[in-house]
Amino acid sequence: MDGVETSLRASALNLPEGGLLPEHEHRWDQLAYAVQGVMAVETEQGCWVVPPHRAVWLPASVPHRIRAGGPLAMRNVYFPPDTVRALPRRCCVVGVPPLLRELILDLIGRPLPLGNTRAHVEALLVELLAELDQEPLILPMPRDPRARRLAEHLAAHPDDRRPLDVLAREVGASPRTLQRAFLSQAGLSFRQWRQQMRLHRALVLLAEGTAVTAVASRVGYESPSAFVAMFRTLLGTTPGRYFNRR
């Protein structure tokens, strides 16, 4: 790219199921868009799950790694510092409406150097970022070693329904200590964190085509109706409508 007059950069990347991009960071801000599949973006602050037709905003200089929950088609746009002021200086997941999707794909397929049409595409793309809705798809992780061990166990076994007082004995801490750690370090009560973790795992399973009844059981809900109620509370719609939304 040296010597080429351009303001934005774009790239396409495909990963197989279970594929991993090791920890890295960028000098430019990044919008990573999941055209197909689900990606999990992990930073020190926590994990963001990114279903199809959503994107994760990654400010410059934030170390992160990306895991593919299934076959993943990712399209990336990179912005020079201070180009995008509408999005926060922290990671977040945003919805990608149809027009923004087409602009991202057009930018990837449009050759350099910067021409008049490409300049208009870039300008409109940056303008549209101000209209994006952020979605509550972060799973923050506590720093306390015992709380972290519990969080990692539940993330690996979301169907574990045992109450906190039982789980606390396995990590060698009192329920009160763990509650304080989750609230002060993750910003959520243990109950809220567990609910958010189950939502994360459910989004991956739903994106893979798993039926709602099976998803509900695999993430620890006794009935599909209880699972759908949780999903609607956190994301404002049912699983079917969420994944059909464009």
N, C-alpha and C positions, 0 to 999 in steps of 0.2 A: 504493500500500500504506500510505500515511500514515494513522495513526489507527486502523488495523485491528489487532485483537488476534490475533496469530498468532506461532508460534515458528519454523516452517519456511516456505519459499517453494518453489514448483515451477513449471516452465515446460516447454513443448514447442517444439522447433525442428527443422525439416527443411532439409537442404542438398542441392543437386544434386551429381552427380558432379563432383569437382574444386572444389567450393565451399570458400571460405575465410572463417573468422572472423579478422579481423586481431588483432594482439596487444592484449590487454586484461587486466585483473585485477579481482577482486571483493573487496569488504570482508568477505563471508561465505565460509565453506568451501563447496565445491561437489562434488557427486557427479554426474558426467556419464555417463549410461547410453546405450549404443548398442542401441536396440531392433532396428534394421535397418541393415546396412551397416557399414563400418569407418571409424573416425576415427583420425587421427594427431594427437596433442597434443604441441606443441613448446614447450619452455622453454629457458632457458640451460643447464640440466643435460643435456638430451638430448631424445629423442623417445620417446613411449609410443604403441604401436599398440594400438588397442582394438577387437577383433573383436565381432561380435554376441553379446549376452548377457553382456557384460562391461561394466565401468564404470571410469572413471578418477577417482581422488580428487585434488582440487585444493585444497590449503589456501589460506586467504585471503592476498591480497597477493602471489601468485605470478603474474608476467606470463606469459601463454601465448597461443598461437594454435592454431586447430583446422582441420585439412584433412579433407575428405571423400574417402575412397578410392573411393567409389561413391555412389549415392543413399543419403543418411544420414538416419535418423530418430533424433533425440537427445532424451532426456528428462532434465531437470535438477532436482536438489533442492539447495536452499541452506540452510546451517545457520549460525545465529549463532555467533560465536567461543565456544569452550569447551563447545559442545553435544556434540560427538563427541570422545571421548578414546581410543576404541579404535583409531583409525587414526593413522598417523604424521603428523608435521608436514612431510611431503614428499610429492611426487606418487607414486602407485602405481596399478597396475591390479588390480582385484579381480573375482572371479566374482560373478555375480548369480543366486542361486537363485530358484526359482519364486515363493516367498512374497514375497521382497523385490521382485521385478519387479511383482507385483500391487499391493503397497503403493505403489510409486512411481507406477504408473498411476492408482491410486485417488486419490492425493494431488493429482495434476494435474487430475483431473476433479471433485474435491470442492470445492464453493464455500466461500468465506469468508463471514462471520467464523468464528473458531475455535469449534467446537461440541464436545460431549462425544465423539462418534464420531471426528471428525477428530483430537482430542487423543489418543485411543487409537491411531489409525493412526500418528501421528507418533512416539509413545513406542515402539511396537513396531518401527518402522522404525529408529530410533536404536539400539535394543537389538540388532537383527539385524546391525548393522554390526560388532559385536564378534566375530561368527562368520565373517566373510568371509576367504577364502584369497587371499593376494596372489599374482600371477602374474608371472614374470620377463620382462616385455615392454618393458623400457626399452632404448633404444639410446643410451648416453652418447656424447658427442662430445668429442674432444680439442681443446684450445685452441691448441696450436702451429699456426701458419699452414700449414706443410707437411703435417703430419699431418691437419689439418682439410681441406685440399684433396684429399688422398688419400681420406679418409672420404667426402667429398661425391661424388667420382668413383665410388667403388664403390657408394654408395647409389643413384646414378643408373644404374649398369651392374652389377647384382649377378651377371651371368653372366660377368664378366671373371675368368678363372681364373689370370691371370698371377701368379707368385710375388712376394713382397715385394721381393726384390733387383732385379727388373725394374721394378716400380712405383716403387720409391724413386728411381730415376734420373729419372723423369718429374717428380717434385716437388722435385728438388734436395736430397735428404737421404740419409744413409746408412741402411741397414736398422736398424742398432743405435739410431740417433737416433729413428727412427720407433717402434721397439719400446718405447723408454723413454717416449716421449710418450703412446702408447696406454695403457701400464700405469700411469703415474703420474697421467695426467689423465682417462682414461676408466675406469680401474679394471679393465681387461681387457687381456690380451695381444692382439696384432694378430690372431692366429688366432681367439681367442674373440670378438673384436669382429666379425670378418668373418662368423663363424657366426651371431651374433646379428642382424647386418644382413640376412643372407639369410633368417632366420626372419621378420623384420619384413615383408620384401617378399612372402614366401610367404603369410603370413596374409592380406594384402590380396588376392592373387590367388585364394586358396582361397575367401575370402568372396564373391568375384565369380563363383564357380562354375567356375573354371578347373580342368581335370583335373589330378590329381596328377602324371602323367607330364609334362605341359607345364610345370607349376610347377617341377618338379625341374630341367628344362633351363633355364628362364628365370632361375633363381636360382643357376646355376653348378654343379649336381651332374651327374655323368656318368651316374647311374642313379637311377630312382625309389626303389630299395631303400636307397641311400645317403642320399637325402633323408629318407625315412621314418625311418631310424635316427637321424638328427640331430634330427628333430622329436620323436621319442619320448624321446630323451635330455634335451632341454630342457624339454618340456612334459608328459612322463610318459604320453603316449598317442599314438595315431595321428591323422593329420589328420582322417579321417572321424569318429572318436569325439569329437575335440575340438569339432568344429562341431555335432555332434548333441547334445552335453551341454547340459543345462538347469540 
